[in-house]
Amino acid sequence: MIELSDLVLLTGSAEDPLQGGSLRSKLAQVHMIDLLYTGVAHRLGQEVVELKKKSALSVVDKLY
């Protein structure tokens, strides 16, 4: 579906043939998401604190 995307973010890493779970690739993807989140949070500034608080409060009763 790359053809339909405005922006493509590629991640990858060297994997050994015996690594079936591709942990390194998954970690690279999680790192990219973390970088994107950090960039958005930096742009939002203080507003992000309130948004994180709202997110936490919306799921706190779902913890077990």
PDB file of N, CA, C, O and CB in Angstrom:
ATOM      1  N   MET A   1       0.811  -1.199   0.000  1.00  0.00           N
ATOM      2  CA  MET A   1       0.000   0.000   0.000  1.00  0.00           C
ATOM      3  C   MET A   1       0.855   1.264   0.000  1.00  0.00           C
ATOM      4  O   MET A   1       0.346   2.357   0.248  1.00  0.00           O
ATOM      5  CB  MET A   1      -0.923  -0.002   1.195  1.00  0.00           C
ATOM      6  N   ILE A   2       2.132   1.122  -0.272  1.00  0.00           N
ATOM      7  CA  ILE A   2       3.014   2.281  -0.337  1.00  0.00           C
ATOM      8  C   ILE A   2       2.522   3.281  -1.371  1.00  0.00           C
ATOM      9  O   ILE A   2       2.682   4.489  -1.193  1.00  0.00           O
ATOM     10  CB  ILE A   2       4.441   1.847  -0.662  1.00  0.00           C
ATOM     11  N   GLU A   3       1.928   2.791  -2.444  1.00  0.00           N
ATOM     12  CA  GLU A   3       1.466   3.671  -3.518  1.00  0.00           C
ATOM     13  C   GLU A   3       0.432   4.674  -3.029  1.00  0.00           C
ATOM     14  O   GLU A   3       0.319   5.760  -3.597  1.00  0.00           O
ATOM     15  CB  GLU A   3       0.884   2.850  -4.652  1.00  0.00           C
ATOM     16  N   LEU A   4      -0.326   4.336  -1.990  1.00  0.00           N
ATOM     17  CA  LEU A   4      -1.390   5.200  -1.487  1.00  0.00           C
ATOM     18  C   LEU A   4      -0.922   6.139  -0.384  1.00  0.00           C
ATOM     19  O   LEU A   4      -1.685   6.992   0.071  1.00  0.00           O
ATOM     20  CB  LEU A   4      -2.529   4.362  -0.980  1.00  0.00           C
ATOM     21  N   SER A   5       0.315   5.991   0.046  1.00  0.00           N
ATOM     22  CA  SER A   5       0.819   6.768   1.185  1.00  0.00           C
ATOM     23  C   SER A   5       1.433   8.081   0.731  1.00  0.00           C
ATOM     24  O   SER A   5       2.047   8.163  -0.333  1.00  0.00           O
ATOM     25  CB  SER A   5       1.852   5.958   1.970  1.00  0.00           C
ATOM     26  N   ASP A   6       1.257   9.102   1.550  1.00  0.00           N
ATOM     27  CA  ASP A   6       1.919  10.377   1.307  1.00  0.00           C
ATOM     28  C   ASP A   6       3.368  10.338   1.776  1.00  0.00           C
ATOM     29  O   ASP A   6       4.226  11.032   1.231  1.00  0.00           O
ATOM     30  CB  ASP A   6       1.169  11.507   2.006  1.00  0.00           C
ATOM     31  N   LEU A   7       3.628   9.527   2.785  1.00  0.00           N
ATOM     32  CA  LEU A   7       4.955   9.432   3.367  1.00  0.00           C
ATOM     33  C   LEU A   7       5.218   7.986   3.755  1.00  0.00           C
ATOM     34  O   LEU A   7       4.352   7.326   4.330  1.00  0.00           O
ATOM     35  CB  LEU A   7       5.099  10.370   4.590  1.00  0.00           C
ATOM     36  N   VAL A   8       6.389   7.503   3.447  1.00  0.00           N
ATOM     37  CA  VAL A   8       6.759   6.130   3.772  1.00  0.00           C
ATOM     38  C   VAL A   8       7.952   6.162   4.710  1.00  0.00           C
ATOM     39  O   VAL A   8       8.980   6.764   4.401  1.00  0.00           O
ATOM     40  CB  VAL A   8       7.080   5.309   2.488  1.00  0.00           C
ATOM     41  N   LEU A   9       7.813   5.523   5.838  1.00  0.00           N
ATOM     42  CA  LEU A   9       8.900   5.422   6.805  1.00  0.00           C
ATOM     43  C   LEU A   9       9.373   3.979   6.820  1.00  0.00           C
ATOM     44  O   LEU A   9       8.636   3.084   7.233  1.00  0.00           O
ATOM     45  CB  LEU A   9       8.450   5.888   8.232  1.00  0.00           C
ATOM     46  N   LEU A  10      10.577   3.754   6.380  1.00  0.00           N
ATOM     47  CA  LEU A  10      11.118   2.411   6.312  1.00  0.00           C
ATOM     48  C   LEU A  10      12.055   2.164   7.483  1.00  0.00           C
ATOM     49  O   LEU A  10      12.861   3.024   7.839  1.00  0.00           O
ATOM     50  CB  LEU A  10      11.845   2.187   4.985  1.00  0.00           C
ATOM     51  N   THR A  11      11.946   1.001   8.068  1.00  0.00           N
ATOM     52  CA  THR A  11      12.863   0.586   9.116  1.00  0.00           C
ATOM     53  C   THR A  11      13.370  -0.797   8.761  1.00  0.00           C
ATOM     54  O   THR A  11      12.746  -1.516   7.981  1.00  0.00           O
ATOM     55  CB  THR A  11      12.180   0.598  10.520  1.00  0.00           C
ATOM     56  N   GLY A  12      14.461  -1.152   9.315  1.00  0.00           N
ATOM     57  CA  GLY A  12      14.981  -2.480   9.062  1.00  0.00           C
ATOM     58  C   GLY A  12      16.258  -2.700   9.850  1.00  0.00           C
ATOM     59  O   GLY A  12      16.835  -1.771  10.414  1.00  0.00           O
ATOM     60  N   SER A  13      16.671  -3.918   9.874  1.00  0.00           N
ATOM     61  CA  SER A  13      17.915  -4.267  10.543  1.00  0.00           C
ATOM     62  C   SER A  13      18.385  -5.605  10.011  1.00  0.00           C
ATOM     63  O   SER A  13      17.623  -6.352   9.397  1.00  0.00           O
ATOM     64  CB  SER A  13      17.738  -4.312  12.085  1.00  0.00           C
ATOM     65  N   ALA A  14      19.630  -5.888  10.252  1.00  0.00           N
ATOM     66  CA  ALA A  14      20.192  -7.161   9.811  1.00  0.00           C
ATOM     67  C   ALA A  14      19.661  -8.284  10.701  1.00  0.00           C
ATOM     68  O   ALA A  14      19.733  -8.209  11.927  1.00  0.00           O
ATOM     69  CB  ALA A  14      21.747  -7.121   9.842  1.00  0.00           C
ATOM     70  N   GLU A  15      19.140  -9.300  10.077  1.00  0.00           N
ATOM     71  CA  GLU A  15      18.606 -10.442  10.806  1.00  0.00           C
ATOM     72  C   GLU A  15      19.399 -11.691  10.441  1.00  0.00           C
ATOM     73  O   GLU A  15      19.806 -11.870   9.293  1.00  0.00           O
ATOM     74  CB  GLU A  15      17.100 -10.638  10.502  1.00  0.00           C
ATOM     75  N   ASP A  16      19.605 -12.528  11.407  1.00  0.00           N
ATOM     76  CA  ASP A  16      20.203 -13.829  11.140  1.00  0.00           C
ATOM     77  C   ASP A  16      19.132 -14.751  10.564  1.00  0.00           C
ATOM     78  O   ASP A  16      17.958 -14.606  10.905  1.00  0.00           O
ATOM     79  CB  ASP A  16      20.829 -14.437  12.433  1.00  0.00           C
ATOM     80  N   PRO A  17      19.503 -15.691   9.704  1.00  0.00           N
ATOM     81  CA  PRO A  17      18.505 -16.597   9.116  1.00  0.00           C
ATOM     82  C   PRO A  17      17.740 -17.425  10.151  1.00  0.00           C
ATOM     83  O   PRO A  17      16.628 -17.880   9.884  1.00  0.00           O
ATOM     84  CB  PRO A  17      19.182 -17.528   8.144  1.00  0.00           C
ATOM     85  N   LEU A  18      18.327 -17.618  11.313  1.00  0.00           N
ATOM     86  CA  LEU A  18      17.681 -18.440  12.333  1.00  0.00           C
ATOM     87  C   LEU A  18      16.751 -17.647  13.245  1.00  0.00           C
ATOM     88  O   LEU A  18      16.116 -18.224  14.128  1.00  0.00           O
ATOM     89  CB  LEU A  18      18.726 -19.127  13.163  1.00  0.00           C
ATOM     90  N   GLN A  19      16.660 -16.347  13.049  1.00  0.00           N
ATOM     91  CA  GLN A  19      15.777 -15.525  13.879  1.00  0.00           C
ATOM     92  C   GLN A  19      14.406 -15.433  13.227  1.00  0.00           C
ATOM     93  O   GLN A  19      14.173 -14.589  12.361  1.00  0.00           O
ATOM     94  CB  GLN A  19      16.374 -14.109  14.092  1.00  0.00           C
ATOM     95  N   GLY A  20      13.515 -16.293  13.643  1.00  0.00           N
ATOM     96  CA  GLY A  20      12.193 -16.326  13.041  1.00  0.00           C
ATOM     97  C   GLY A  20      11.291 -15.193  13.479  1.00  0.00           C
ATOM     98  O   GLY A  20      10.391 -14.806  12.734  1.00  0.00           O
ATOM     99  N   GLY A  21      11.505 -14.654  14.660  1.00  0.00           N
ATOM    100  CA  GLY A  21      10.628 -13.622  15.182  1.00  0.00           C
ATOM    101  C   GLY A  21      10.974 -12.220  14.758  1.00  0.00           C
ATOM    102  O   GLY A  21      10.203 -11.297  15.020  1.00  0.00           O
ATOM    103  N   SER A  22      12.106 -12.025  14.111  1.00  0.00           N
ATOM    104  CA  SER A  22      12.585 -10.725  13.640  1.00  0.00           C
ATOM    105  C   SER A  22      12.494  -9.655  14.728  1.00  0.00           C
ATOM    106  O   SER A  22      11.929  -8.582  14.516  1.00  0.00           O
ATOM    107  CB  SER A  22      11.789 -10.287  12.416  1.00  0.00           C
ATOM    108  N   LEU A  23      13.047  -9.960  15.873  1.00  0.00           N
ATOM    109  CA  LEU A  23      13.000  -9.043  17.010  1.00  0.00           C
ATOM    110  C   LEU A  23      13.676  -7.718  16.697  1.00  0.00           C
ATOM    111  O   LEU A  23      13.176  -6.663  17.089  1.00  0.00           O
ATOM    112  CB  LEU A  23      13.652  -9.678  18.223  1.00  0.00           C
ATOM    113  N   ARG A  24      14.797  -7.755  16.003  1.00  0.00           N
ATOM    114  CA  ARG A  24      15.499  -6.504  15.690  1.00  0.00           C
ATOM    115  C   ARG A  24      14.642  -5.589  14.822  1.00  0.00           C
ATOM    116  O   ARG A  24      14.624  -4.376  15.034  1.00  0.00           O
ATOM    117  CB  ARG A  24      16.827  -6.799  14.982  1.00  0.00           C
ATOM    118  N   SER A  25      13.945  -6.144  13.865  1.00  0.00           N
ATOM    119  CA  SER A  25      13.079  -5.326  13.005  1.00  0.00           C
ATOM    120  C   SER A  25      11.931  -4.727  13.809  1.00  0.00           C
ATOM    121  O   SER A  25      11.569  -3.568  13.609  1.00  0.00           O
ATOM    122  CB  SER A  25      12.524  -6.166  11.837  1.00  0.00           C
ATOM    123  N   LYS A  26      11.369  -5.501  14.703  1.00  0.00           N
ATOM    124  CA  LYS A  26      10.284  -4.993  15.544  1.00  0.00           C
ATOM    125  C   LYS A  26      10.781  -3.875  16.454  1.00  0.00           C
ATOM    126  O   LYS A  26      10.086  -2.880  16.659  1.00  0.00           O
ATOM    127  CB  LYS A  26       9.676  -6.128  16.384  1.00  0.00           C
ATOM    128  N   LEU A  27      11.979  -4.041  16.997  1.00  0.00           N
ATOM    129  CA  LEU A  27      12.543  -2.989  17.843  1.00  0.00           C
ATOM    130  C   LEU A  27      12.801  -1.716  17.036  1.00  0.00           C
ATOM    131  O   LEU A  27      12.608  -0.612  17.546  1.00  0.00           O
ATOM    132  CB  LEU A  27      13.846  -3.473  18.500  1.00  0.00           C
ATOM    133  N   ALA A  28      13.229  -1.859  15.798  1.00  0.00           N
ATOM    134  CA  ALA A  28      13.443  -0.696  14.936  1.00  0.00           C
ATOM    135  C   ALA A  28      12.125   0.032  14.683  1.00  0.00           C
ATOM    136  O   ALA A  28      12.093   1.262  14.656  1.00  0.00           O
ATOM    137  CB  ALA A  28      14.083  -1.122  13.600  1.00  0.00           C
ATOM    138  N   GLN A  29      11.045  -0.716  14.498  1.00  0.00           N
ATOM    139  CA  GLN A  29       9.737  -0.098  14.279  1.00  0.00           C
ATOM    140  C   GLN A  29       9.238   0.615  15.533  1.00  0.00           C
ATOM    141  O   GLN A  29       8.696   1.716  15.446  1.00  0.00           O
ATOM    142  CB  GLN A  29       8.722  -1.151  13.839  1.00  0.00           C
ATOM    143  N   VAL A  30       9.417  -0.004  16.692  1.00  0.00           N
ATOM    144  CA  VAL A  30       9.006   0.623  17.947  1.00  0.00           C
ATOM    145  C   VAL A  30       9.832   1.886  18.185  1.00  0.00           C
ATOM    146  O   VAL A  30       9.311   2.887  18.676  1.00  0.00           O
ATOM    147  CB  VAL A  30       9.162  -0.364  19.134  1.00  0.00           C
ATOM    148  N   HIS A  31      11.105   1.839  17.841  1.00  0.00           N
ATOM    149  CA  HIS A  31      11.955   3.019  17.996  1.00  0.00           C
ATOM    150  C   HIS A  31      11.462   4.157  17.111  1.00  0.00           C
ATOM    151  O   HIS A  31      11.446   5.309  17.544  1.00  0.00           O
ATOM    152  CB  HIS A  31      13.417   2.681  17.660  1.00  0.00           C
ATOM    153  N   MET A  32      11.059   3.855  15.880  1.00  0.00           N
ATOM    154  CA  MET A  32      10.535   4.878  14.983  1.00  0.00           C
ATOM    155  C   MET A  32       9.260   5.499  15.545  1.00  0.00           C
ATOM    156  O   MET A  32       9.082   6.716  15.484  1.00  0.00           O
ATOM    157  CB  MET A  32      10.269   4.285  13.600  1.00  0.00           C
ATOM    158  N   ILE A  33       8.379   4.676  16.087  1.00  0.00           N
ATOM    159  CA  ILE A  33       7.154   5.196  16.701  1.00  0.00           C
ATOM    160  C   ILE A  33       7.494   6.097  17.883  1.00  0.00           C
ATOM    161  O   ILE A  33       6.866   7.138  18.075  1.00  0.00           O
ATOM    162  CB  ILE A  33       6.238   4.038  17.156  1.00  0.00           C
ATOM    163  N   ASP A  34       8.481   5.699  18.671  1.00  0.00           N
ATOM    164  CA  ASP A  34       8.901   6.505  19.813  1.00  0.00           C
ATOM    165  C   ASP A  34       9.461   7.846  19.346  1.00  0.00           C
ATOM    166  O   ASP A  34       9.182   8.873  19.965  1.00  0.00           O
ATOM    167  CB  ASP A  34       9.950   5.750  20.647  1.00  0.00           C
ATOM    168  N   LEU A  35      10.236   7.857  18.279  1.00  0.00           N
ATOM    169  CA  LEU A  35      10.770   9.110  17.747  1.00  0.00           C
ATOM    170  C   LEU A  35       9.651  10.025  17.264  1.00  0.00           C
ATOM    171  O   LEU A  35       9.677  11.230  17.514  1.00  0.00           O
ATOM    172  CB  LEU A  35      11.747   8.830  16.606  1.00  0.00           C
ATOM    173  N   LEU A  36       8.671   9.453  16.573  1.00  0.00           N
ATOM    174  CA  LEU A  36       7.537  10.251  16.101  1.00  0.00           C
ATOM    175  C   LEU A  36       6.747  10.835  17.272  1.00  0.00           C
ATOM    176  O   LEU A  36       6.371  12.007  17.259  1.00  0.00           O
ATOM    177  CB  LEU A  36       6.614   9.397  15.218  1.00  0.00           C
ATOM    178  N   TYR A  37       6.503   9.999  18.283  1.00  0.00           N
ATOM    179  CA  TYR A  37       5.775  10.460  19.466  1.00  0.00           C
ATOM    180  C   TYR A  37       6.537  11.583  20.163  1.00  0.00           C
ATOM    181  O   TYR A  37       5.947  12.587  20.561  1.00  0.00           O
ATOM    182  CB  TYR A  37       5.538   9.293  20.443  1.00  0.00           C
ATOM    183  N   THR A  38       7.831  11.411  20.306  1.00  0.00           N
ATOM    184  CA  THR A  38       8.642  12.428  20.975  1.00  0.00           C
ATOM    185  C   THR A  38       8.616  13.741  20.197  1.00  0.00           C
ATOM    186  O   THR A  38       8.545  14.816  20.793  1.00  0.00           O
ATOM    187  CB  THR A  38      10.091  11.938  21.140  1.00  0.00           C
ATOM    188  N   GLY A  39       8.672  13.656  18.876  1.00  0.00           N
ATOM    189  CA  GLY A  39       8.611  14.865  18.058  1.00  0.00           C
ATOM    190  C   GLY A  39       7.287  15.595  18.199  1.00  0.00           C
ATOM    191  O   GLY A  39       7.258  16.820  18.320  1.00  0.00           O
ATOM    192  N   VAL A  40       6.193  14.849  18.186  1.00  0.00           N
ATOM    193  CA  VAL A  40       4.869  15.467  18.357  1.00  0.00           C
ATOM    194  C   VAL A  40       4.737  16.060  19.756  1.00  0.00           C
ATOM    195  O   VAL A  40       4.228  17.169  19.917  1.00  0.00           O
ATOM    196  CB  VAL A  40       3.743  14.431  18.108  1.00  0.00           C
ATOM    197  N   ALA A  41       5.189  15.332  20.758  1.00  0.00           N
ATOM    198  CA  ALA A  41       5.118  15.826  22.138  1.00  0.00           C
ATOM    199  C   ALA A  41       5.933  17.101  22.297  1.00  0.00           C
ATOM    200  O   ALA A  41       5.517  18.024  22.997  1.00  0.00           O
ATOM    201  CB  ALA A  41       5.617  14.755  23.124  1.00  0.00           C
ATOM    202  N   HIS A  42       7.080  17.155  21.656  1.00  0.00           N
ATOM    203  CA  HIS A  42       7.917  18.353  21.735  1.00  0.00           C
ATOM    204  C   HIS A  42       7.213  19.555  21.110  1.00  0.00           C
ATOM    205  O   HIS A  42       7.272  20.663  21.643  1.00  0.00           O
ATOM    206  CB  HIS A  42       9.265  18.110  21.040  1.00  0.00           C
ATOM    207  N   ARG A  43       6.554  19.332  19.987  1.00  0.00           N
ATOM    208  CA  ARG A  43       5.827  20.429  19.330  1.00  0.00           C
ATOM    209  C   ARG A  43       4.627  20.903  20.151  1.00  0.00           C
ATOM    210  O   ARG A  43       4.320  22.094  20.186  1.00  0.00           O
ATOM    211  CB  ARG A  43       5.357  19.990  17.946  1.00  0.00           C
ATOM    212  N   LEU A  44       3.954  19.961  20.808  1.00  0.00           N
ATOM    213  CA  LEU A  44       2.772  20.332  21.591  1.00  0.00           C
ATOM    214  C   LEU A  44       3.148  21.042  22.886  1.00  0.00           C
ATOM    215  O   LEU A  44       2.348  21.797  23.439  1.00  0.00           O
ATOM    216  CB  LEU A  44       1.939  19.095  21.905  1.00  0.00           C
ATOM    217  N   GLY A  45       4.348  20.804  23.363  1.00  0.00           N
ATOM    218  CA  GLY A  45       4.800  21.472  24.585  1.00  0.00           C
ATOM    219  C   GLY A  45       3.993  21.063  25.803  1.00  0.00           C
ATOM    220  O   GLY A  45       3.765  19.876  26.038  1.00  0.00           O
ATOM    221  N   GLN A  46       3.571  22.030  26.562  1.00  0.00           N
ATOM    222  CA  GLN A  46       2.873  21.780  27.828  1.00  0.00           C
ATOM    223  C   GLN A  46       1.529  21.085  27.623  1.00  0.00           C
ATOM    224  O   GLN A  46       1.047  20.389  28.516  1.00  0.00           O
ATOM    225  CB  GLN A  46       2.661  23.088  28.571  1.00  0.00           C
ATOM    226  N   GLU A  47       0.934  21.267  26.468  1.00  0.00           N
ATOM    227  CA  GLU A  47      -0.363  20.635  26.183  1.00  0.00           C
ATOM    228  C   GLU A  47      -0.279  19.113  26.275  1.00  0.00           C
ATOM    229  O   GLU A  47      -1.259  18.453  26.623  1.00  0.00           O
ATOM    230  CB  GLU A  47      -0.857  21.044  24.791  1.00  0.00           C
ATOM    231  N   VAL A  48       0.887  18.561  25.965  1.00  0.00           N
ATOM    232  CA  VAL A  48       1.043  17.104  25.980  1.00  0.00           C
ATOM    233  C   VAL A  48       0.896  16.541  27.393  1.00  0.00           C
ATOM    234  O   VAL A  48       0.462  15.400  27.552  1.00  0.00           O
ATOM    235  CB  VAL A  48       2.405  16.710  25.401  1.00  0.00           C
ATOM    236  N   VAL A  49       1.241  17.301  28.399  1.00  0.00           N
ATOM    237  CA  VAL A  49       1.101  16.832  29.779  1.00  0.00           C
ATOM    238  C   VAL A  49      -0.366  16.571  30.089  1.00  0.00           C
ATOM    239  O   VAL A  49      -0.703  15.546  30.682  1.00  0.00           O
ATOM    240  CB  VAL A  49       1.689  17.862  30.774  1.00  0.00           C
ATOM    241  N   GLU A  50      -1.221  17.473  29.700  1.00  0.00           N
ATOM    242  CA  GLU A  50      -2.657  17.314  29.940  1.00  0.00           C
ATOM    243  C   GLU A  50      -3.227  16.154  29.118  1.00  0.00           C
ATOM    244  O   GLU A  50      -4.077  15.406  29.602  1.00  0.00           O
ATOM    245  CB  GLU A  50      -3.404  18.619  29.602  1.00  0.00           C
ATOM    246  N   LEU A  51      -2.764  16.009  27.892  1.00  0.00           N
ATOM    247  CA  LEU A  51      -3.241  14.915  27.051  1.00  0.00           C
ATOM    248  C   LEU A  51      -2.808  13.555  27.600  1.00  0.00           C
ATOM    249  O   LEU A  51      -3.586  12.602  27.566  1.00  0.00           O
ATOM    250  CB  LEU A  51      -2.730  15.088  25.622  1.00  0.00           C
ATOM    251  N   LYS A  52      -1.579  13.454  28.104  1.00  0.00           N
ATOM    252  CA  LYS A  52      -1.113  12.206  28.703  1.00  0.00           C
ATOM    253  C   LYS A  52      -1.907  11.879  29.955  1.00  0.00           C
ATOM    254  O   LYS A  52      -2.204  10.715  30.225  1.00  0.00           O
ATOM    255  CB  LYS A  52       0.377  12.291  29.034  1.00  0.00           C
ATOM    256  N   LYS A  53      -2.250  12.911  30.720  1.00  0.00           N
ATOM    257  CA  LYS A  53      -3.048  12.719  31.929  1.00  0.00           C
ATOM    258  C   LYS A  53      -4.432  12.187  31.566  1.00  0.00           C
ATOM    259  O   LYS A  53      -4.935  11.269  32.214  1.00  0.00           O
ATOM    260  CB  LYS A  53      -3.168  14.041  32.721  1.00  0.00           C
ATOM    261  N   LYS A  54      -5.047  12.761  30.532  1.00  0.00           N
ATOM    262  CA  LYS A  54      -6.361  12.292  30.093  1.00  0.00           C
ATOM    263  C   LYS A  54      -6.298  10.848  29.612  1.00  0.00           C
ATOM    264  O   LYS A  54      -7.196  10.054  29.893  1.00  0.00           O
ATOM    265  CB  LYS A  54      -6.904  13.190  28.981  1.00  0.00           C
ATOM    266  N   SER A  55      -5.233  10.509  28.885  1.00  0.00           N
ATOM    267  CA  SER A  55      -5.077   9.132  28.405  1.00  0.00           C
ATOM    268  C   SER A  55      -4.948   8.160  29.566  1.00  0.00           C
ATOM    269  O   SER A  55      -5.584   7.106  29.577  1.00  0.00           O
ATOM    270  CB  SER A  55      -3.854   9.018  27.491  1.00  0.00           C
ATOM    271  N   ALA A  56      -4.122   8.517  30.546  1.00  0.00           N
ATOM    272  CA  ALA A  56      -3.925   7.641  31.705  1.00  0.00           C
ATOM    273  C   ALA A  56      -5.216   7.447  32.480  1.00  0.00           C
ATOM    274  O   ALA A  56      -5.525   6.333  32.902  1.00  0.00           O
ATOM    275  CB  ALA A  56      -2.850   8.210  32.626  1.00  0.00           C
ATOM    276  N   LEU A  57      -5.967   8.515  32.670  1.00  0.00           N
ATOM    277  CA  LEU A  57      -7.211   8.418  33.413  1.00  0.00           C
ATOM    278  C   LEU A  57      -8.261   7.588  32.679  1.00  0.00           C
ATOM    279  O   LEU A  57      -9.121   6.968  33.304  1.00  0.00           O
ATOM    280  CB  LEU A  57      -7.751   9.798  33.689  1.00  0.00           C
ATOM    281  N   SER A  58      -8.182   7.581  31.347  1.00  0.00           N
ATOM    282  CA  SER A  58      -9.183   6.821  30.595  1.00  0.00           C
ATOM    283  C   SER A  58      -8.970   5.310  30.680  1.00  0.00           C
ATOM    284  O   SER A  58      -9.892   4.547  30.393  1.00  0.00           O
ATOM    285  CB  SER A  58      -9.167   7.250  29.147  1.00  0.00           C
ATOM    286  N   VAL A  59      -7.782   4.867  31.064  1.00  0.00           N
ATOM    287  CA  VAL A  59      -7.516   3.435  31.126  1.00  0.00           C
ATOM    288  C   VAL A  59      -7.210   2.926  32.524  1.00  0.00           C
ATOM    289  O   VAL A  59      -7.054   1.721  32.721  1.00  0.00           O
ATOM    290  CB  VAL A  59      -6.382   3.101  30.227  1.00  0.00           C
ATOM    291  N   VAL A  60      -7.122   3.813  33.487  1.00  0.00           N
ATOM    292  CA  VAL A  60      -6.694   3.399  34.832  1.00  0.00           C
ATOM    293  C   VAL A  60      -7.634   2.373  35.440  1.00  0.00           C
ATOM    294  O   VAL A  60      -7.175   1.501  36.179  1.00  0.00           O
ATOM    295  CB  VAL A  60      -6.601   4.606  35.749  1.00  0.00           C
ATOM    296  N   ASP A  61      -8.922   2.439  35.164  1.00  0.00           N
ATOM    297  CA  ASP A  61      -9.864   1.468  35.736  1.00  0.00           C
ATOM    298  C   ASP A  61      -9.847   0.133  34.989  1.00  0.00           C
ATOM    299  O   ASP A  61     -10.507  -0.818  35.406  1.00  0.00           O
ATOM    300  CB  ASP A  61     -11.277   2.043  35.722  1.00  0.00           C
ATOM    301  N   LYS A  62      -9.094   0.059  33.887  1.00  0.00           N
ATOM    302  CA  LYS A  62      -8.993  -1.180  33.110  1.00  0.00           C
ATOM    303  C   LYS A  62      -7.782  -2.022  33.539  1.00  0.00           C
ATOM    304  O   LYS A  62      -7.622  -3.158  33.093  1.00  0.00           O
ATOM    305  CB  LYS A  62      -8.901  -0.856  31.613  1.00  0.00           C
ATOM    306  N   LEU A  63      -6.939  -1.462  34.399  1.00  0.00           N
ATOM    307  CA  LEU A  63      -5.761  -2.207  34.863  1.00  0.00           C
ATOM    308  C   LEU A  63      -6.177  -3.340  35.781  1.00  0.00           C
ATOM    309  O   LEU A  63      -7.168  -3.236  36.505  1.00  0.00           O
ATOM    310  CB  LEU A  63      -4.774  -1.274  35.588  1.00  0.00           C
ATOM    311  N   TYR A  64      -5.421  -4.412  35.748  1.00  0.00           N
ATOM    312  CA  TYR A  64      -5.739  -5.534  36.624  1.00  0.00           C
ATOM    313  C   TYR A  64      -4.532  -6.062  37.306  1.00  0.00           C
ATOM    314  O   TYR A  64      -4.627  -7.012  38.083  1.00  0.00           O
ATOM    315  CB  TYR A  64      -6.395  -6.630  35.866  1.00  0.00           C
TER     316      TYR A  64
END
